[in-house]
Amino acid sequence: MLDELTFAPESTALDDGAPRPWKVLVVDDEPDVHAVTRLALGSVQFGGRPIELLHAASAAEARRMLLGEEDVALALIDVVMETDDAGLRLVREIRERIENRLVRIVLRTGQPGQAPEREVIVDYDINDYKAKTELTSQRLFTTVVAALRAYDQLVALETSRRGLERILEGSEQLLHLRSMEVFASGVLTQVGALLGIGGDGILCVSHDAANDLVVFASSGRFTSYAGNALAASGDAALAEQVGSVMSTRRSRYGTTASTLYTRTTNGRSVVIHVAHARPLETMERKLVEVFVGHVAVGIDNLALFDDVRRAHRATVESLAVLAEIRDPETHAHVLRVSMLAERLARRLAERSPYAAYLDERYIDALALAAVMHDVGKATTPEAILGKPGPLEDDERTIMRQHTVAGRRLLERACQISSDSLYLRLGAEIAGGHHERWDGAGYPVGLAGENIPLSARIVAVADVYDALVSRRAYKEAWPHDEAVAYIVAERGRHFDPVVVDAFIETAGGALRAYGVSAST
C-alpha cells in the first residue's frame, strides 16, 4: 500500500572537506516517480556539489521532513496524493506555517486539468509547474539546475542580510565599550556570532614596527594567553601562523582556523585568530572582512577616547588638588575614594537592583566624578579645614557649605558642556555625598532613593576612607572597625544595597584598594 512505502535513504557519507550536497526533496505517492527521479538526478552535480535526494510519499511525511531539514534547496511536489489538493496545501504550509521562503518549489502533476496551471502559478508561491509527461530527463535536469541556482542566490542574499545585521548589531554593542580589553573580548564574541561558531580565539594588537603582539582577548583553549605577549605563550604553531599573516598583512583562511588581519589608521596591526569546524564560505569571508574593518575603526576610536579620558582625568585631578592643597591631611583621599567608588559600582553592576543603570560608560564617568566630591572645600576657610579639634556649630555650618559650593561649581561647568556625564555626576556627588538614607543628612535632607545613586555610592567610599585615615582630630581606625561602622549604619546613613556591595568587597580586595590610607 502507498502509505507503507519506504525508500532507502541516499548516502550522505562524505569525506572530510567534501562539498555539502544540495538537498532535493521528492514528494510523490508513486514509487516509479521516485525511481525515475533518482535515475535522472543521481549523478548530477551543480557548482561542484552533488545532489542528495530525500523522499516522502505523502504531504504529511514531507511536512515532517521539512521541519527537520532546514537546508532543503528544492522540493518536487506532486499535486494529487492523499487528497486531490494535498500538494497545494503543502505549498501553503511551507510558505505560511513553516515560513520557509528560501526552498524552491516545483509542482508536478499527472492530471493538469485538475489544477489549472495559470491559476496555480498566480495563487500559490511556487517557482514552476510541470506536467509529469513534460519532464523528460533533460527537462528535469534543466528545471532542477535553474531552481538550485535561484536557491543559491537567495541563500547568498539572506546570508549577507543576516551577516550585515549582525555586523551592525555587533558594531553598535562595541561602540559602548570603553576599554581595549573589554572591546577585544567583545570582538571575539561578535566574530563567533557572525560565523555561528564559538570556542577558541585570540585578538592581538601590535603598537609598533617590532611586531610585539600583545593578546588583548582570548577564549577557549587560548584563555590563558590574555594579557601577555603572544611570543610568551609557548604556542609556536600559533605564533608562526600569526607572524606569517603579520608579515604579509593579508588574512589567511584555513580549513579549521582562520587568521584575520587589519591595520588601523594610527598604524596599529590587529590580528584575530579563530577556530571553526568547517571551511568558511565566500560570503562568510566577505562578511568577516567587513566586520574586521569596523574593528580597526573601533580601536582607533578607543585610542582617541583614551587620550581624551586621560586629559579629563588630569584636569579633574588638578581641580581636586586645589582643595587638598588647603587641607594637607587629606592627601590622596579623593583618588582613593574614586578607586573605591569604582569598585563598589562594578560590584553593584554584577548583581543588584541598580545593575541596569551601571553600564561601562556610567562607571567610568562615576570614577572620574568621584575625584571632585570635595572640590567645594576650595571655598572653606583654612582655619576650619585644619582645625585640630571638634568644630563649633557655626564652623560646622560653614564646613557643610562645601557641598553647595561644589555642586554649583560643577553645575556651571555642565552648562558649558551639556553632554558631559562625568560633570553631571560630579555635581550630583558634590552636592549629595553627605545626605543620609534616613533623611538626616545635609545640605538638603534628601532621603532614600531621592539621593542620586552616584552620591550614595561615593558616600560609603568617602566615609570608609575618612575612618581609616589619620586626621588632625583623630587617629586612623583599623579596617575591621571601619567596616563594622559602615555595616551598623546600613539603612540609616547608607543605602542598604550599596552597603551590601561594600561588604562583599570588604576582604583583601578592599584592604588593598589603593595607596595606604594612613599615609
WORARA-V104482 format. One record per residue. N is the residue number from 1. PHI is phi in degrees with one decimal (* if undefined). Layout:
BEGIN
N|PHI / N|PHI
END
This chain:
BEGIN
1|* / 2|-62.4 / 3|-75.0 / 4|-104.6 / 5|-63.7 / 6|-131.6 / 7|-128.2 / 8|-64.5 / 9|-65.7 / 10|-67.3 / 11|-68.6 / 12|-112.6 / 13|-70.3 / 14|-126.6 / 15|-66.4 / 16|-55.7 / 17|86.3 / 18|-70.1 / 19|-65.2 / 20|-69.7 / 21|-77.7 / 22|-78.6 / 23|-93.6 / 24|-119.1 / 25|-97.6 / 26|-102.4 / 27|-116.3 / 28|-162.9 / 29|-92.8 / 30|-105.3 / 31|-57.1 / 32|-64.0 / 33|-64.2 / 34|-64.0 / 35|-65.6 / 36|-65.4 / 37|-64.1 / 38|-61.8 / 39|-66.3 / 40|-73.2 / 41|-112.5 / 42|-57.1 / 43|-108.0 / 44|-76.1 / 45|-127.9 / 46|-140.4 / 47|63.7 / 48|78.2 / 49|-117.1 / 50|-77.4 / 51|-104.0 / 52|-109.6 / 53|-89.2 / 54|-111.9 / 55|-124.4 / 56|-137.0 / 57|-98.2 / 58|-155.4 / 59|-65.0 / 60|-63.1 / 61|-66.9 / 62|-63.5 / 63|-59.5 / 64|-62.9 / 65|-67.6 / 66|-67.7 / 67|-69.6 / 68|-96.0 / 69|-120.0 / 70|-77.9 / 71|-109.7 / 72|-72.7 / 73|-85.7 / 74|-144.6 / 75|-119.9 / 76|-97.2 / 77|-117.6 / 78|-76.3 / 79|-74.2 / 80|-101.2 / 81|-134.3 / 82|-65.9 / 83|-136.1 / 84|-65.7 / 85|-122.4 / 86|-58.5 / 87|-66.6 / 88|-64.7 / 89|-63.4 / 90|-64.0 / 91|-59.5 / 92|-61.4 / 93|-65.8 / 94|-60.8 / 95|-78.5 / 96|-100.1 / 97|-88.8 / 98|-74.1 / 99|58.6 / 100|-97.9 / 101|-96.8 / 102|-89.3 / 103|-59.3 / 104|-82.6 / 105|-123.0 / 106|-119.1 / 107|-84.7 / 108|-124.0 / 109|-142.3 / 110|-94.7 / 111|-132.3 / 112|-54.9 / 113|-70.8 / 114|-71.9 / 115|-132.2 / 116|-54.5 / 117|-58.9 / 118|-61.2 / 119|-66.5 / 120|-66.0 / 121|-61.3 / 122|-74.7 / 123|-88.3 / 124|-124.5 / 125|-80.6 / 126|-121.6 / 127|-107.5 / 128|-166.1 / 129|-142.1 / 130|-129.3 / 131|-77.5 / 132|-59.3 / 133|-69.3 / 134|-75.2 / 135|-82.9 / 136|-67.2 / 137|-56.2 / 138|-69.0 / 139|-68.3 / 140|-63.8 / 141|-58.5 / 142|-61.1 / 143|-62.7 / 144|-65.9 / 145|-62.7 / 146|-61.0 / 147|-67.2 / 148|-65.8 / 149|-62.9 / 150|-64.4 / 151|-61.4 / 152|-59.7 / 153|-66.5 / 154|-65.0 / 155|-62.9 / 156|-61.1 / 157|-64.7 / 158|-66.3 / 159|-61.7 / 160|-62.8 / 161|-61.2 / 162|-65.1 / 163|-63.2 / 164|-65.3 / 165|-60.9 / 166|-65.7 / 167|-62.4 / 168|-63.8 / 169|-63.6 / 170|-64.2 / 171|-63.8 / 172|-62.5 / 173|-65.3 / 174|-67.7 / 175|-60.8 / 176|-89.2 / 177|-87.0 / 178|-120.5 / 179|-129.8 / 180|-60.4 / 181|-64.8 / 182|-67.2 / 183|-60.5 / 184|-62.4 / 185|-63.0 / 186|-64.2 / 187|-62.3 / 188|-59.6 / 189|-61.9 / 190|-70.9 / 191|-62.8 / 192|-60.8 / 193|-67.3 / 194|-62.4 / 195|-97.3 / 196|68.8 / 197|-126.5 / 198|-138.4 / 199|87.6 / 200|-96.0 / 201|-170.2 / 202|-139.9 / 203|-128.0 / 204|-119.1 / 205|-132.2 / 206|-111.4 / 207|-95.4 / 208|-149.5 / 209|-69.5 / 210|-75.2 / 211|57.3 / 212|-78.9 / 213|-64.9 / 214|-108.3 / 215|-82.7 / 216|-88.3 / 217|-151.8 / 218|-153.7 / 219|-149.1 / 220|61.4 / 221|-71.0 / 222|-95.3 / 223|-52.3 / 224|-71.4 / 225|-78.5 / 226|-59.6 / 227|87.5 / 228|-122.4 / 229|-67.8 / 230|-60.1 / 231|-62.0 / 232|-86.8 / 233|-74.6 / 234|80.5 / 235|-95.9 / 236|-63.9 / 237|-64.5 / 238|-66.8 / 239|-60.2 / 240|-66.9 / 241|-61.8 / 242|-65.5 / 243|-61.4 / 244|-64.2 / 245|-65.8 / 246|-62.1 / 247|-69.9 / 248|-90.9 / 249|55.3 / 250|-136.8 / 251|-66.8 / 252|-127.1 / 253|-106.5 / 254|-113.1 / 255|-71.8 / 256|-119.0 / 257|-159.3 / 258|-133.0 / 259|-121.0 / 260|-106.7 / 261|-123.3 / 262|-150.0 / 263|-131.8 / 264|-83.3 / 265|-67.2 / 266|-88.9 / 267|88.9 / 268|-83.4 / 269|-93.6 / 270|-121.9 / 271|-124.8 / 272|-118.2 / 273|-115.6 / 274|-132.9 / 275|-92.5 / 276|-147.7 / 277|-80.6 / 278|-146.5 / 279|-61.6 / 280|-76.6 / 281|-79.8 / 282|-56.8 / 283|-63.9 / 284|-63.0 / 285|-62.8 / 286|-62.5 / 287|-64.7 / 288|-62.2 / 289|-64.8 / 290|-61.8 / 291|-65.3 / 292|-62.3 / 293|-61.5 / 294|-64.9 / 295|-61.1 / 296|-60.1 / 297|-63.3 / 298|-61.9 / 299|-67.3 / 300|-61.0 / 301|-63.2 / 302|-62.1 / 303|-62.0 / 304|-64.6 / 305|-60.6 / 306|-64.4 / 307|-62.3 / 308|-64.6 / 309|-62.6 / 310|-64.1 / 311|-64.9 / 312|-62.8 / 313|-60.7 / 314|-62.3 / 315|-65.8 / 316|-64.5 / 317|-65.9 / 318|-64.3 / 319|-64.4 / 320|-66.7 / 321|-63.5 / 322|-55.8 / 323|-73.8 / 324|-70.1 / 325|-58.6 / 326|-89.3 / 327|-140.2 / 328|-57.9 / 329|-73.8 / 330|-97.1 / 331|-51.9 / 332|66.3 / 333|-58.3 / 334|-66.1 / 335|-70.6 / 336|-66.7 / 337|-62.2 / 338|-60.3 / 339|-64.8 / 340|-69.5 / 341|-61.8 / 342|-64.0 / 343|-60.5 / 344|-63.5 / 345|-63.5 / 346|-67.2 / 347|-66.0 / 348|-63.5 / 349|-70.3 / 350|-71.5 / 351|-162.5 / 352|-172.8 / 353|-62.5 / 354|-96.7 / 355|-56.9 / 356|-63.9 / 357|-88.5 / 358|-101.2 / 359|-83.5 / 360|-60.4 / 361|-63.8 / 362|-64.0 / 363|-64.5 / 364|-59.9 / 365|-65.5 / 366|-62.3 / 367|-60.1 / 368|-72.2 / 369|-66.2 / 370|-61.8 / 371|-59.2 / 372|-96.9 / 373|-63.6 / 374|-110.6 / 375|-60.4 / 376|-67.0 / 377|-66.8 / 378|-61.6 / 379|-97.4 / 380|-86.2 / 381|-57.9 / 382|-61.8 / 383|-61.7 / 384|-81.2 / 385|-60.3 / 386|-101.2 / 387|-63.6 / 388|-75.3 / 389|-115.2 / 390|-62.6 / 391|-83.0 / 392|-73.7 / 393|-58.3 / 394|-70.2 / 395|-68.5 / 396|-64.7 / 397|-62.0 / 398|-66.4 / 399|-57.9 / 400|-65.3 / 401|-70.4 / 402|-64.0 / 403|-69.0 / 404|-68.5 / 405|-63.2 / 406|-65.1 / 407|-62.5 / 408|-64.3 / 409|-59.1 / 410|-76.3 / 411|-65.4 / 412|-64.3 / 413|-64.3 / 414|-62.3 / 415|-67.0 / 416|-77.1 / 417|-123.6 / 418|-67.3 / 419|-98.3 / 420|-90.7 / 421|-66.0 / 422|-67.8 / 423|-71.8 / 424|-64.4 / 425|-66.2 / 426|-59.7 / 427|-64.6 / 428|-60.5 / 429|-70.0 / 430|-58.5 / 431|-85.1 / 432|-120.7 / 433|-76.6 / 434|-107.4 / 435|-72.6 / 436|-118.8 / 437|-56.6 / 438|-86.4 / 439|88.8 / 440|-94.7 / 441|-92.2 / 442|-139.0 / 443|-89.3 / 444|-104.8 / 445|87.1 / 446|-65.4 / 447|-135.5 / 448|54.6 / 449|-77.6 / 450|-71.9 / 451|-78.6 / 452|-55.3 / 453|-56.1 / 454|-57.8 / 455|-69.9 / 456|-68.2 / 457|-69.6 / 458|-67.1 / 459|-57.9 / 460|-66.9 / 461|-62.4 / 462|-66.2 / 463|-67.7 / 464|-58.9 / 465|-66.0 / 466|-63.9 / 467|-68.4 / 468|-87.0 / 469|-106.1 / 470|-79.2 / 471|-129.0 / 472|-61.5 / 473|-104.5 / 474|-163.6 / 475|-90.0 / 476|-69.2 / 477|-81.7 / 478|-64.0 / 479|-53.8 / 480|-62.9 / 481|-69.1 / 482|-65.6 / 483|-63.7 / 484|-60.4 / 485|-65.1 / 486|-58.4 / 487|-63.8 / 488|-64.2 / 489|-92.5 / 490|-61.6 / 491|84.1 / 492|-110.4 / 493|-79.8 / 494|-117.4 / 495|-60.6 / 496|-56.9 / 497|-65.9 / 498|-67.8 / 499|-63.3 / 500|-60.2 / 501|-66.2 / 502|-63.0 / 503|-61.0 / 504|-66.5 / 505|-104.4 / 506|-83.9 / 507|-86.8 / 508|-61.2 / 509|-61.9 / 510|-73.9 / 511|-60.1 / 512|-111.2 / 513|-73.5 / 514|-172.9 / 515|-60.1 / 516|-50.8 / 517|-66.6 / 518|-85.4 / 519|-95.6
END
